[in-house]
Amino acid sequence: MTGKSGTGTAVRTTAAAEGDVVVLLIGMRINHFWAVHHWLPVLLAMPRMLRELARSPEHGLLGHVLLTASPRTYYVVQYWESKEKLYRYAHASDLFHHRALTLVNRKERAGKVRGHVGLWHESYIVPEGSYESIYADMPAFGLAAAHGQVPLERRGKRAKDRFAHRSGRRAETGREAPGRA
């Protein structure tokens, strides 16, 4: 569906996501530009984690978008297969995230990073029926890059129709997705 050079699609599309969607926003804020030795390792850690996840799709990362909010603030929007896979990666002692977090925590306890770099994350489990998307003249992006994309008409031309779409896929809890008997 992508046009030449990844310039976009010839039709309007929507994300092919089914069931609940797991989204993680994770980022950093440079509080003191001069403290490069504190924030640069944090900035470089995220691409390393993303490469690790790309090499091992079984960990559950479906896609991501790197963003900046200002010259001080950088973050990643990540789409995951399930919250269980997100938790498993976050706590896996043999993977890079655990080592990086352990190092940051150790430095923080020693008072060596306080105030120089801010770290944050927000996690969301978005139930089916609580998200919708539209992409016009766009290659797959965000949710559509993570879950694939379908012609808009399959889910509805209007936002309220796309919100009402139910896939029949079982939610993470094992219950039938809302709207199915």
VEXBA-183576 format. One line per field, with one value per atom (N, C-alpha, C, O, CB): residue number from 1; residue in one letter; atom name; x, y, z. Coordinates in steps of 0.1 Angstrom, whole numbers, plus 2048, in hexadecimal, padded with zeros to 3 digits. Glycine has a CB too. Example, Ala and Ser with C-alpha at 12.3 -4.5 7.8 and 13.67 -1.06 7.14 Angstrom:
i	(1,1,1,1,1,2,2,2,2,2)
aa	(a,a,a,a,a,s,s,s,s,s)
at	(N,CA,C,O,CB,N,CA,C,O,CB)
px	(884,87B,884,88E,871,880,889,881,886,88D)
py	(7C7,7D3,7DF,7DF,7D3,7EA,7F5,800,80B,7FA)
pz	(84E,84E,84E,855,85A,847,847,84F,850,839)
end
This chain:
i	(1,1,1,1,1,2,2,2,2,2,3,3,3,3,3,4,4,4,4,4,5,5,5,5,5,6,6,6,6,6,7,7,7,7,7,8,8,8,8,8,9,9,9,9,9,10,10,10,10,10,11,11,11,11,11,12,12,12,12,12,13,13,13,13,13,14,14,14,14,14,15,15,15,15,15,16,16,16,16,16,17,17,17,17,17,18,18,18,18,18,19,19,19,19,19,20,20,20,20,20,21,21,21,21,21,22,22,22,22,22,23,23,23,23,23,24,24,24,24,24,25,25,25,25,25,26,26,26,26,26,27,27,27,27,27,28,28,28,28,28,29,29,29,29,29,30,30,30,30,30,31,31,31,31,31,32,32,32,32,32,33,33,33,33,33,34,34,34,34,34,35,35,35,35,35,36,36,36,36,36,37,37,37,37,37,38,38,38,38,38,39,39,39,39,39,40,40,40,40,40,41,41,41,41,41,42,42,42,42,42,43,43,43,43,43,44,44,44,44,44,45,45,45,45,45,46,46,46,46,46,47,47,47,47,47,48,48,48,48,48,49,49,49,49,49,50,50,50,50,50,51,51,51,51,51,52,52,52,52,52,53,53,53,53,53,54,54,54,54,54,55,55,55,55,55,56,56,56,56,56,57,57,57,57,57,58,58,58,58,58,59,59,59,59,59,60,60,60,60,60,61,61,61,61,61,62,62,62,62,62,63,63,63,63,63,64,64,64,64,64,65,65,65,65,65,66,66,66,66,66,67,67,67,67,67,68,68,68,68,68,69,69,69,69,69,70,70,70,70,70,71,71,71,71,71,72,72,72,72,72,73,73,73,73,73,74,74,74,74,74,75,75,75,75,75,76,76,76,76,76,77,77,77,77,77,78,78,78,78,78,79,79,79,79,79,80,80,80,80,80,81,81,81,81,81,82,82,82,82,82,83,83,83,83,83,84,84,84,84,84,85,85,85,85,85,86,86,86,86,86,87,87,87,87,87,88,88,88,88,88,89,89,89,89,89,90,90,90,90,90,91,91,91,91,91,92,92,92,92,92,93,93,93,93,93,94,94,94,94,94,95,95,95,95,95,96,96,96,96,96,97,97,97,97,97,98,98,98,98,98,99,99,99,99,99,100,100,100,100,100,101,101,101,101,101,102,102,102,102,102,103,103,103,103,103,104,104,104,104,104,105,105,105,105,105,106,106,106,106,106,107,107,107,107,107,108,108,108,108,108,109,109,109,109,109,110,110,110,110,110,111,111,111,111,111,112,112,112,112,112,113,113,113,113,113,114,114,114,114,114,115,115,115,115,115,116,116,116,116,116,117,117,117,117,117,118,118,118,118,118,119,119,119,119,119,120,120,120,120,120,121,121,121,121,121,122,122,122,122,122,123,123,123,123,123,124,124,124,124,124,125,125,125,125,125,126,126,126,126,126,127,127,127,127,127,128,128,128,128,128,129,129,129,129,129,130,130,130,130,130,131,131,131,131,131,132,132,132,132,132,133,133,133,133,133,134,134,134,134,134,135,135,135,135,135,136,136,136,136,136,137,137,137,137,137,138,138,138,138,138,139,139,139,139,139,140,140,140,140,140,141,141,141,141,141,142,142,142,142,142,143,143,143,143,143,144,144,144,144,144,145,145,145,145,145,146,146,146,146,146,147,147,147,147,147,148,148,148,148,148,149,149,149,149,149,150,150,150,150,150,151,151,151,151,151,152,152,152,152,152,153,153,153,153,153,154,154,154,154,154,155,155,155,155,155,156,156,156,156,156,157,157,157,157,157,158,158,158,158,158,159,159,159,159,159,160,160,160,160,160,161,161,161,161,161,162,162,162,162,162,163,163,163,163,163,164,164,164,164,164,165,165,165,165,165,166,166,166,166,166,167,167,167,167,167,168,168,168,168,168,169,169,169,169,169,170,170,170,170,170,171,171,171,171,171,172,172,172,172,172,173,173,173,173,173,174,174,174,174,174,175,175,175,175,175,176,176,176,176,176,177,177,177,177,177,178,178,178,178,178,179,179,179,179,179,180,180,180,180,180,181,181,181,181,181)
aa	(m,m,m,m,m,t,t,t,t,t,g,g,g,g,g,k,k,k,k,k,s,s,s,s,s,g,g,g,g,g,t,t,t,t,t,g,g,g,g,g,t,t,t,t,t,a,a,a,a,a,v,v,v,v,v,r,r,r,r,r,t,t,t,t,t,t,t,t,t,t,a,a,a,a,a,a,a,a,a,a,a,a,a,a,a,e,e,e,e,e,g,g,g,g,g,d,d,d,d,d,v,v,v,v,v,v,v,v,v,v,v,v,v,v,v,l,l,l,l,l,l,l,l,l,l,i,i,i,i,i,g,g,g,g,g,m,m,m,m,m,r,r,r,r,r,i,i,i,i,i,n,n,n,n,n,h,h,h,h,h,f,f,f,f,f,w,w,w,w,w,a,a,a,a,a,v,v,v,v,v,h,h,h,h,h,h,h,h,h,h,w,w,w,w,w,l,l,l,l,l,p,p,p,p,p,v,v,v,v,v,l,l,l,l,l,l,l,l,l,l,a,a,a,a,a,m,m,m,m,m,p,p,p,p,p,r,r,r,r,r,m,m,m,m,m,l,l,l,l,l,r,r,r,r,r,e,e,e,e,e,l,l,l,l,l,a,a,a,a,a,r,r,r,r,r,s,s,s,s,s,p,p,p,p,p,e,e,e,e,e,h,h,h,h,h,g,g,g,g,g,l,l,l,l,l,l,l,l,l,l,g,g,g,g,g,h,h,h,h,h,v,v,v,v,v,l,l,l,l,l,l,l,l,l,l,t,t,t,t,t,a,a,a,a,a,s,s,s,s,s,p,p,p,p,p,r,r,r,r,r,t,t,t,t,t,y,y,y,y,y,y,y,y,y,y,v,v,v,v,v,v,v,v,v,v,q,q,q,q,q,y,y,y,y,y,w,w,w,w,w,e,e,e,e,e,s,s,s,s,s,k,k,k,k,k,e,e,e,e,e,k,k,k,k,k,l,l,l,l,l,y,y,y,y,y,r,r,r,r,r,y,y,y,y,y,a,a,a,a,a,h,h,h,h,h,a,a,a,a,a,s,s,s,s,s,d,d,d,d,d,l,l,l,l,l,f,f,f,f,f,h,h,h,h,h,h,h,h,h,h,r,r,r,r,r,a,a,a,a,a,l,l,l,l,l,t,t,t,t,t,l,l,l,l,l,v,v,v,v,v,n,n,n,n,n,r,r,r,r,r,k,k,k,k,k,e,e,e,e,e,r,r,r,r,r,a,a,a,a,a,g,g,g,g,g,k,k,k,k,k,v,v,v,v,v,r,r,r,r,r,g,g,g,g,g,h,h,h,h,h,v,v,v,v,v,g,g,g,g,g,l,l,l,l,l,w,w,w,w,w,h,h,h,h,h,e,e,e,e,e,s,s,s,s,s,y,y,y,y,y,i,i,i,i,i,v,v,v,v,v,p,p,p,p,p,e,e,e,e,e,g,g,g,g,g,s,s,s,s,s,y,y,y,y,y,e,e,e,e,e,s,s,s,s,s,i,i,i,i,i,y,y,y,y,y,a,a,a,a,a,d,d,d,d,d,m,m,m,m,m,p,p,p,p,p,a,a,a,a,a,f,f,f,f,f,g,g,g,g,g,l,l,l,l,l,a,a,a,a,a,a,a,a,a,a,a,a,a,a,a,h,h,h,h,h,g,g,g,g,g,q,q,q,q,q,v,v,v,v,v,p,p,p,p,p,l,l,l,l,l,e,e,e,e,e,r,r,r,r,r,r,r,r,r,r,g,g,g,g,g,k,k,k,k,k,r,r,r,r,r,a,a,a,a,a,k,k,k,k,k,d,d,d,d,d,r,r,r,r,r,f,f,f,f,f,a,a,a,a,a,h,h,h,h,h,r,r,r,r,r,s,s,s,s,s,g,g,g,g,g,r,r,r,r,r,r,r,r,r,r,a,a,a,a,a,e,e,e,e,e,t,t,t,t,t,g,g,g,g,g,r,r,r,r,r,e,e,e,e,e,a,a,a,a,a,p,p,p,p,p,g,g,g,g,g,r,r,r,r,r,a,a,a,a,a)
at	(N,CA,C,O,CB,N,CA,C,O,CB,N,CA,C,O,CB,N,CA,C,O,CB,N,CA,C,O,CB,N,CA,C,O,CB,N,CA,C,O,CB,N,CA,C,O,CB,N,CA,C,O,CB,N,CA,C,O,CB,N,CA,C,O,CB,N,CA,C,O,CB,N,CA,C,O,CB,N,CA,C,O,CB,N,CA,C,O,CB,N,CA,C,O,CB,N,CA,C,O,CB,N,CA,C,O,CB,N,CA,C,O,CB,N,CA,C,O,CB,N,CA,C,O,CB,N,CA,C,O,CB,N,CA,C,O,CB,N,CA,C,O,CB,N,CA,C,O,CB,N,CA,C,O,CB,N,CA,C,O,CB,N,CA,C,O,CB,N,CA,C,O,CB,N,CA,C,O,CB,N,CA,C,O,CB,N,CA,C,O,CB,N,CA,C,O,CB,N,CA,C,O,CB,N,CA,C,O,CB,N,CA,C,O,CB,N,CA,C,O,CB,N,CA,C,O,CB,N,CA,C,O,CB,N,CA,C,O,CB,N,CA,C,O,CB,N,CA,C,O,CB,N,CA,C,O,CB,N,CA,C,O,CB,N,CA,C,O,CB,N,CA,C,O,CB,N,CA,C,O,CB,N,CA,C,O,CB,N,CA,C,O,CB,N,CA,C,O,CB,N,CA,C,O,CB,N,CA,C,O,CB,N,CA,C,O,CB,N,CA,C,O,CB,N,CA,C,O,CB,N,CA,C,O,CB,N,CA,C,O,CB,N,CA,C,O,CB,N,CA,C,O,CB,N,CA,C,O,CB,N,CA,C,O,CB,N,CA,C,O,CB,N,CA,C,O,CB,N,CA,C,O,CB,N,CA,C,O,CB,N,CA,C,O,CB,N,CA,C,O,CB,N,CA,C,O,CB,N,CA,C,O,CB,N,CA,C,O,CB,N,CA,C,O,CB,N,CA,C,O,CB,N,CA,C,O,CB,N,CA,C,O,CB,N,CA,C,O,CB,N,CA,C,O,CB,N,CA,C,O,CB,N,CA,C,O,CB,N,CA,C,O,CB,N,CA,C,O,CB,N,CA,C,O,CB,N,CA,C,O,CB,N,CA,C,O,CB,N,CA,C,O,CB,N,CA,C,O,CB,N,CA,C,O,CB,N,CA,C,O,CB,N,CA,C,O,CB,N,CA,C,O,CB,N,CA,C,O,CB,N,CA,C,O,CB,N,CA,C,O,CB,N,CA,C,O,CB,N,CA,C,O,CB,N,CA,C,O,CB,N,CA,C,O,CB,N,CA,C,O,CB,N,CA,C,O,CB,N,CA,C,O,CB,N,CA,C,O,CB,N,CA,C,O,CB,N,CA,C,O,CB,N,CA,C,O,CB,N,CA,C,O,CB,N,CA,C,O,CB,N,CA,C,O,CB,N,CA,C,O,CB,N,CA,C,O,CB,N,CA,C,O,CB,N,CA,C,O,CB,N,CA,C,O,CB,N,CA,C,O,CB,N,CA,C,O,CB,N,CA,C,O,CB,N,CA,C,O,CB,N,CA,C,O,CB,N,CA,C,O,CB,N,CA,C,O,CB,N,CA,C,O,CB,N,CA,C,O,CB,N,CA,C,O,CB,N,CA,C,O,CB,N,CA,C,O,CB,N,CA,C,O,CB,N,CA,C,O,CB,N,CA,C,O,CB,N,CA,C,O,CB,N,CA,C,O,CB,N,CA,C,O,CB,N,CA,C,O,CB,N,CA,C,O,CB,N,CA,C,O,CB,N,CA,C,O,CB,N,CA,C,O,CB,N,CA,C,O,CB,N,CA,C,O,CB,N,CA,C,O,CB,N,CA,C,O,CB,N,CA,C,O,CB,N,CA,C,O,CB,N,CA,C,O,CB,N,CA,C,O,CB,N,CA,C,O,CB,N,CA,C,O,CB,N,CA,C,O,CB,N,CA,C,O,CB,N,CA,C,O,CB,N,CA,C,O,CB,N,CA,C,O,CB,N,CA,C,O,CB,N,CA,C,O,CB,N,CA,C,O,CB,N,CA,C,O,CB,N,CA,C,O,CB,N,CA,C,O,CB,N,CA,C,O,CB,N,CA,C,O,CB,N,CA,C,O,CB,N,CA,C,O,CB,N,CA,C,O,CB,N,CA,C,O,CB,N,CA,C,O,CB,N,CA,C,O,CB,N,CA,C,O,CB,N,CA,C,O,CB,N,CA,C,O,CB,N,CA,C,O,CB,N,CA,C,O,CB,N,CA,C,O,CB,N,CA,C,O,CB,N,CA,C,O,CB,N,CA,C,O,CB,N,CA,C,O,CB,N,CA,C,O,CB,N,CA,C,O,CB,N,CA,C,O,CB,N,CA,C,O,CB,N,CA,C,O,CB,N,CA,C,O,CB,N,CA,C,O,CB,N,CA,C,O,CB)
px	(808,800,808,803,7F7,815,81D,822,825,829,821,825,834,83B,820,839,847,84E,849,84A,85A,862,85C,860,866,852,84B,844,842,855,83F,839,82B,826,839,824,817,80F,814,810,802,7F9,7F0,7ED,7F1,7EB,7E2,7D4,7CB,7E2,7D1,7C4,7C5,7D0,7BC,7BA,7BA,7BA,7B3,7AE,7C1,7C2,7C0,7BF,7D0,7BF,7BE,7C6,7CA,7AF,7CA,7D2,7CA,7BE,7D6,7D0,7CA,7CA,7C8,7D1,7CC,7CD,7C0,7B5,7D0,7C1,7B6,7B7,7C3,7B4,7AD,7AE,7B4,7B4,7B6,7B8,7BF,7CC,7D3,7C1,7CF,7DC,7E4,7DF,7DA,7F1,7FA,804,80B,802,804,80C,815,810,804,822,82B,832,837,836,831,838,844,842,82F,850,85B,865,868,862,86B,874,87C,87D,86C,883,88D,88C,888,89B,891,892,89F,8A4,886,8A6,8B4,8B1,8AC,8BC,8B5,8B3,8BF,8BD,8B1,8CB,8D7,8DF,8E5,8E0,8DF,8E6,8F5,8FB,8E4,8FA,909,90C,918,90D,903,906,905,8FE,8FC,90C,90B,90F,908,915,918,91C,911,911,928,907,8FB,8F0,8EA,8F6,8ED,8E1,8E4,8DC,8DB,8F1,8F4,8F3,8ED,902,8F7,8F5,8E7,8E3,8FC,8DE,8D0,8CA,8C2,8C9,8CE,8C9,8CD,8C5,8CF,8D9,8DE,8D9,8D9,8ED,8D3,8CE,8C2,8C0,8CB,8B9,8AC,8AF,8A9,8A4,8B7,8B9,8BF,8BC,8C3,8C7,8CD,8C1,8C1,8D7,8B8,8AD,8A4,89F,8A5,8A2,899,8A0,899,897,8AD,8B4,8B3,8B1,8C3,8B4,8B3,8A5,8A3,8B6,89B,88D,88A,883,883,890,88F,895,88F,895,8A0,8A6,89E,8A0,8B4,896,88E,87F,87A,894,878,86A,862,857,864,866,85F,85D,854,865,865,863,856,851,86F,851,844,843,838,83E,84E,84D,848,84F,85A,83D,837,83C,83E,828,83F,843,846,842,839,84D,850,852,854,85C,850,853,85B,858,845,867,870,86B,869,87F,86A,865,86D,874,856,86B,871,866,85E,87E,865,85C,862,85B,855,86F,877,886,889,874,88E,89D,8A1,8AC,8A5,899,89C,895,89A,898,88A,882,881,87D,874,884,884,87C,87D,892,874,86C,869,86B,85F,864,860,852,84F,86A,84A,83D,83F,843,832,83C,83E,830,828,848,82F,823,827,830,81B,820,824,819,80D,827,81C,812,809,7FD,81A,80F,807,80E,81A,804,807,80D,816,820,802,813,81B,829,833,815,82A,836,83E,84B,835,837,83E,844,850,834,83C,841,84D,857,836,84C,856,863,86E,852,863,86F,874,880,86C,86C,870,878,880,865,874,87A,884,889,86F,886,890,89E,8A4,88F,8A3,8B1,8BC,8C7,8B4,8B9,8C4,8C3,8CB,8C3,8BA,8B9,8BE,8BF,8AB,8C1,8C7,8BF,8C5,8CA,8B2,8AA,8AC,8AE,89B,8AD,8AF,8BD,8BE,8AF,8C7,8D5,8D5,8DB,8DF,8CF,8CF,8C7,8CC,8C8,8BC,8B4,8BB,8BB,8A6,8C2,8CA,8D5,8D7,8D0,8DC,8E6,8E1,8E6,8EE,8D5,8CF,8CB,8CD,8C3,8C5,8C1,8CC,8CC,8B9,8D7,8E3,8E9,8ED,8EE,8EA,8EF,8E6,8EA,8F1,8D9,8CF,8D0,8D0,8C1,8D2,8D3,8E0,8E0,8D3,8EA,8F7,8F6,900,902,8EB,8EA,8F1,8F4,8EE,8F5,8FD,8F6,8FC,906,8E9,8E1,8D6,8CF,8DC,8D3,8C8,8C8,8D2,8C7,8BD,8BC,8C2,8BE,8C2,8CA,8D0,8C8,8C8,8DE,8C1,8B9,8AD,8AD,8C1,8A1,895,891,893,88A,88B,886,877,872,88E,86F,861,85C,862,859,851,849,83B,837,84F,832,824,820,824,81C,818,813,804,7FD,818,7FF,7F1,7EC,7F3,7EC,7E2,7DB,7CE,7C5,7D8,7CD,7C1,7B8,7BB,7C6,7AC,7A3,79D,79C,797,79B,795,788,780,792,786,77A,77E,776,76F,78A,78F,79A,7A1,793,79D,7A7,7A2,79A,7B4,7A6,7A3,7AF,7B6,795,7B0,7BB,7B7,7AE,7C8,7BD,7BC,7C9,7D0,7B0,7CD,7DA,7D6,7D1,7E4,7DA,7D7,7E4,7EB,7CD,7E8,7F4,800,80A,7F4,800,80A,80E,806,805,81B,81F,81A,816,82E,81B,817,81F,82B,81A,818,81E,817,80B,81D,81F,819,812,818,810,805,7FD,7FC,7FD,7EF,7FB,7FB,808,808,7F6,813,820,822,828,82B,81C,81D,814,818,81B,808,7FE,7F9,7F1,7F1,7FF,7FB,7F0,7EA,7F7,7ED,7E2,7D9,7DC,7E8,7CD,7C2,7BB,7BC,7B8,7B4,7AD,7A2,79C,7A6,7A0,798,78A,784,797,785,777,775,769,774,77F,77E,77A,773,78B,77D,77A,770,76B,787,76D,764,76A,775,75E,763,768,768,76F,760,75F,75E,764,765,74F,76A,770,767,76B,775,75A,751,750,74E,744,750,74F,75C,75B,74D,768,774,775,77A,780,770,770,766,769,76B,75C,752,757,751,745,762,767,76A,771,773,766,76A,770,76A,75E,77B,782,77E,77F,791,779,776,782,781,771,78D,799,797,792,7A6,79C,79A,7A4,7AF,79D,79F,7A7,7B1,7B0,79E,7BB,7C6,7C0,7C7,7CF,7B5,7AF,7A9,7A6,7A5,7A8,7A2,793,78D,7A4,78E,77F,77E,787,77A,772,76F,770,76C,761,775,775,767,75D,77C,766,759,751,757,75B,744,73C,73A,733,742,740,73E,737,739,74C,72F,727,72F,72A,719)
py	(7F4,800,80D,817,800,80C,818,81C,813,815,829,82E,82E,82A,83C,833,833,83C,846,839,838,83F,840,849,84C,838,839,846,84B,837,84D,85A,859,864,860,84E,84E,843,83B,85B,843,839,841,84D,832,839,83F,840,847,837,83A,83A,83D,83D,82C,841,843,835,82C,84C,834,828,82A,835,821,81F,81F,814,80A,81E,814,809,7FC,7FD,80D,7F1,7E4,7DE,7D2,7DB,7E6,7E1,7DA,7DE,7EC,7CF,7C7,7C5,7C2,7BA,7C5,7C3,7CF,7DA,7B7,7CD,7D8,7DC,7D4,7D3,7E8,7EE,7F2,7F9,7FA,7EE,7F1,7FC,7F9,7E4,807,812,816,818,81E,818,81D,82A,82A,812,835,841,841,840,84E,843,843,84D,84E,835,855,860,865,860,86A,870,877,886,88A,871,88D,89C,8A0,89C,8A3,8A7,8AC,8B9,8C3,8B0,8B8,8C3,8CD,8D9,8BE,8C8,8D0,8CC,8C1,8CF,8D4,8D0,8CE,8C5,8DB,8D6,8D4,8C7,8C3,8E0,8C0,8B3,8A7,89E,8B1,8A9,89F,891,887,8A3,890,882,87C,870,884,883,87D,87A,86F,887,882,880,878,871,88D,879,872,863,85D,876,85D,84E,84A,840,849,853,850,851,849,85A,85C,85E,852,84E,86B,84D,842,834,82B,842,833,826,822,816,827,82B,828,821,817,834,827,820,812,809,828,810,803,7F9,7EE,803,7FE,7F5,7F2,7E7,7FC,7FC,7FA,7F0,7E8,807,7F1,7E7,7D9,7CF,7EB,7D8,7CB,7C5,7B9,7CC,7CD,7C9,7C5,7BC,7D4,7CD,7CA,7BC,7B5,7D5,7B9,7AC,7A0,795,7AC,7A3,798,79C,7A0,796,79A,79D,796,79B,79B,78B,783,78B,788,776,796,79E,7A6,7AA,7A8,7A9,7AF,7BD,7C2,7AE,7C4,7D1,7D0,7CA,7D9,7D7,7D6,7E2,7E0,7D7,7ED,7F9,804,804,7FD,80E,81A,826,825,818,832,83F,847,849,846,84C,855,863,867,853,86A,878,882,87D,879,88E,898,8A3,8A6,89F,8A7,8B1,8BF,8C9,8AD,8BF,8CC,8C8,8BC,8D3,8D2,8CE,8C7,8C1,8DB,8C7,8C0,8B3,8AA,8C9,8B0,8A5,89B,8A0,8A9,88F,884,879,875,880,873,867,85E,861,86C,852,848,843,841,83C,842,83C,82E,82B,844,824,816,80F,812,80F,805,7FD,7EF,7EA,7FF,7E8,7DB,7D1,7D5,7DB,7C4,7BA,7B8,7B6,7AC,7B9,7B8,7BE,7C1,7A9,7C1,7C7,7BC,7C0,7CC,7B0,7A5,7A5,7A4,797,7A7,7A7,7B4,7B3,7A6,7BF,7CB,7C9,7CD,7D7,7C4,7C1,7B8,7BA,7BB,7AD,7A3,7A9,7A7,798,7B2,7B8,7C2,7C2,7C0,7CA,7D3,7CD,7D3,7DB,7C0,7BA,7AF,7A8,7B4,7AD,7A2,7A6,7AF,79F,79F,7A2,7A0,7A5,79B,798,796,79F,79E,787,7A9,7B2,7C0,7C4,7B3,7C9,7D6,7DF,7E6,7DC,7DF,7E9,7E7,7F1,7E7,7DB,7D8,7DD,7E4,7C9,7DB,7E0,7EF,7F5,7DB,7F6,804,80A,814,809,804,809,807,810,802,7FC,7FA,804,809,7EC,808,812,81F,826,812,823,830,831,83B,833,826,826,827,82D,819,820,820,82E,833,816,835,843,84C,856,847,84A,853,851,85B,84F,845,843,84A,84E,834,84A,850,860,866,84A,865,873,878,884,87A,870,874,879,87F,869,876,87B,884,88A,86F,886,88D,89B,8A3,88F,89F,8AC,8AE,8B8,8B5,8A5,8A6,8A1,8A7,8A0,896,890,88A,883,885,88D,888,87C,87C,893,872,866,864,868,859,85F,85D,852,84F,86A,84D,844,844,846,835,841,83F,833,832,84C,82A,81E,81F,823,811,81A,81A,80D,808,826,807,7FC,803,807,7F0,803,80A,7FF,7F8,813,7FE,7F3,7F6,801,7F3,7EB,7EC,7F4,7F2,7DE,7FD,806,813,81C,7FF,814,821,827,830,81E,822,829,828,81F,821,831,831,839,841,838,838,83F,841,83A,837,84B,84D,852,85B,857,84E,852,855,84D,846,861,866,86A,873,871,865,868,866,86D,876,85B,857,849,840,85A,846,838,833,83B,836,826,821,829,82A,812,82E,836,832,82F,845,833,831,824,81A,83C,825,819,810,804,81D,816,80F,808,7FD,818,80E,808,7FC,7F2,812,7FD,7F2,7E6,7DB,7F7,7E9,7DF,7DC,7D4,7E3,7E4,7E3,7ED,7F3,7D5,7EE,7F8,7F1,7E8,805,7F6,7F1,7FD,808,7E8,7FB,806,80B,804,802,818,81F,819,817,82E,815,810,803,800,80D,7FC,7EF,7F2,7EA,7E7,7FE,801,80C,80F,805,813,81E,82B,82F,820,833,840,84B,854,845,849,853,84D,841,856,857,853,84A,840,85F,84E,847,838,82F,84E,836,828,820,815,829,827,820,81D,812,829,826,823,817,80F,82F,816,80B,7FD,7F3,80F,7FD,7F1,7E7,7EA,7F3,7DA,7CF,7C4,7C0,7CA,7BF,7B5,7A7,79E,7B6,7A5,797,791,786,78F,798,792,793,79C,79A,788,788,792,793,77A,799,7A3,79B,78F,7AC,7A2,79C,794,78B,7A6,798,791,784,77C,79A,781,774,776,76C,76A,781,784,787,78B,790,785,788,797,79E,783,79C,7AB,7B1,7AA,7AE,7BD,7C3,7C4,7C5,7D2,7C2,7C3,7B5,7B4,7CC,7AA,79D,794,795,797,78C,783,776,76D,780)
pz	(800,800,800,7FC,80C,804,805,7F7,7EE,80D,7F4,7E7,7E6,7EF,7E5,7DA,7D7,7E2,7E7,7C9,7E6,7EF,7FD,805,7EA,800,80D,80F,81A,818,804,805,80B,810,7F8,80A,80F,808,800,80E,80B,805,7FC,7FD,810,7F2,7E8,7EE,7E8,7DB,7F9,7FF,80E,813,7FD,814,822,829,825,827,834,83B,84A,84F,839,851,85F,865,85D,864,871,877,878,87A,885,875,876,884,885,86C,88E,89C,89F,89B,8A5,8A7,8AC,8BA,8BF,8A4,8C2,8D0,8D7,8D2,8D3,8E3,8EB,8E5,8DF,8FA,8E7,8E2,8EE,8F7,8D8,8EE,8F9,8F4,8EB,8FF,8FB,8F7,903,90E,8F2,900,90A,905,8FA,90E,90C,90A,913,91F,90B,90E,917,912,906,918,91B,917,922,92D,911,91E,926,924,919,924,92E,92C,931,93C,935,929,92D,935,930,920,942,94B,94B,94C,959,949,948,93B,93B,955,931,925,927,921,91A,930,933,939,939,93C,93F,946,93C,93E,951,930,925,92B,926,91A,933,938,940,942,941,944,94B,941,943,956,938,92F,923,91D,92C,91D,911,912,909,90D,91D,91E,91F,919,92B,925,925,917,913,92F,910,902,8F9,8F1,8FC,8FB,8F2,8F6,8EE,8F3,902,907,8FF,8FC,916,8FC,8F5,8E7,8E5,8F3,8DF,8D2,8D4,8CC,8C9,8DE,8E1,8E5,8E0,8EC,8ED,8F1,8E5,8E3,8FC,8DC,8D0,8C7,8C1,8C9,8C5,8BD,8C3,8BB,8BB,8D0,8D7,8D4,8D1,8E6,8D5,8D3,8C5,8C2,8D8,8BB,8AD,8A9,8A1,8A5,8B0,8AD,8B3,8AE,8B3,8BC,8C3,8C4,8CE,8D1,8B9,8B8,8C3,8C6,8AB,8C7,8D1,8DE,8E7,8D4,8E0,8EC,8EC,8F6,8EE,8E0,8DF,8DA,8D9,8EB,8D7,8D2,8C3,8BB,8D3,8C0,8B3,8AA,89E,8B3,8B0,8A9,8B2,8BE,89E,8AD,8B5,8AC,8A0,8BE,8B3,8AC,8B6,8C1,8A9,8B1,8B8,8B6,8AB,8B4,8C1,8C0,8C9,8D3,8C4,8C7,8CF,8D2,8CA,8C9,8DF,8E3,8E3,8E3,8F0,8E4,8E5,8E4,8E4,8F3,8E4,8E4,8F1,8F1,8E2,8FB,907,909,911,913,902,905,8F9,8EE,90A,8FC,8F1,8F7,902,8ED,8EE,8F2,8E7,8DB,8F9,8EB,8E1,8E4,8F0,8E2,8DA,8DB,8D7,8CB,8D3,8DF,8DC,8DC,8E5,8E6,8D3,8D2,8D5,8CF,8C4,8DF,8E3,8E1,8E0,8F2,8DF,8DE,8EA,8E8,8DB,8F6,902,90D,90D,905,918,924,92A,930,92E,929,92F,928,92F,92D,91B,914,918,919,905,919,91E,92C,92E,91E,935,942,942,949,94B,93A,939,935,93A,930,92A,926,930,933,919,936,940,94C,952,946,94F,95B,958,961,963,94B,947,94B,945,938,955,95A,950,951,966,945,93B,92F,926,937,92F,924,928,934,91F,91E,920,929,931,913,928,930,93E,946,92D,943,951,956,960,954,94D,951,951,95A,947,947,946,952,958,939,956,961,96E,977,961,970,97C,97D,988,97B,972,972,976,97E,965,970,973,982,989,96A,987,995,99E,9A8,997,99B,9A3,9A4,9AE,99E,998,998,99F,9A6,989,99D,9A4,9B4,9BB,9A0,9B8,9C7,9CC,9D8,9CA,9C4,9C8,9C6,9C9,9C0,9C1,9BF,9B3,9B2,9CB,9A9,99E,992,989,99A,991,985,989,980,97E,995,99A,993,994,9A9,98C,987,979,972,990,974,967,95B,951,967,95E,953,959,964,94B,953,958,950,944,958,956,94F,952,95D,954,948,94A,941,937,948,945,93C,940,94C,93C,936,939,931,925,934,936,930,92F,938,937,923,921,91B,912,918,920,91A,915,91C,924,907,901,8FC,8F2,8F5,902,8FE,8F0,8EB,908,8E9,8DC,8DD,8E7,8D6,8D3,8D4,8DA,8DA,8DC,8DF,8E5,8DD,8E2,8F3,8D1,8C8,8BA,8B6,8C9,8B2,8A4,89D,8A4,8A0,890,889,87A,875,88A,874,866,861,867,863,855,84F,840,839,850,83C,82E,829,82E,82E,81D,817,820,820,812,828,831,830,82D,840,831,832,840,848,830,843,850,85B,85A,851,865,86F,87C,87D,86C,887,895,896,894,898,89A,89C,890,891,8A1,884,877,874,86E,86C,878,875,87F,87B,877,88B,894,891,893,8A2,88D,88B,87D,87A,893,873,866,863,86C,862,856,852,848,840,84D,848,83F,839,83F,847,82E,828,832,83A,81B,833,83C,83C,847,839,831,830,838,83C,821,83A,842,851,857,842,856,863,865,86F,86B,85A,85A,856,85A,867,84E,849,854,853,83D,85E,868,875,878,86B,87D,88A,892,898,891,894,89D,898,8A0,89D,88A,885,888,88B,876,887,88A,899,89D,886,8A2,8B0,8B3,8BC,8B8,8AB,8AD,8A8,8AB,8A7,8A0,89A,8A5,8AF,891,8A4,8AD,8A5,89B,8B6,8A9,8A1,8A4,89C,8A3,8B0,8B5,8BC,8C1,8AA,8BB,8C2,8D1,8D6,8BD,8D7,8E6,8EC,8E8,8EB,8F6,8FD,906,907,906,90B,913,91F,924,918,924,930,92D,936,936,91F,91B,919,914,926,91B,919,90A,903,921,905,8F7,8F6,8FF,8F3,8EB,8E9,8EA,8E6,8DB,8EF,8F1,8E3,8D9,8F6,8E4,8D8,8D2,8C8,8CF,8D7,8D2,8DC,8E8,8CE,8D7,8E0,8E2,8E9,8DB)
end
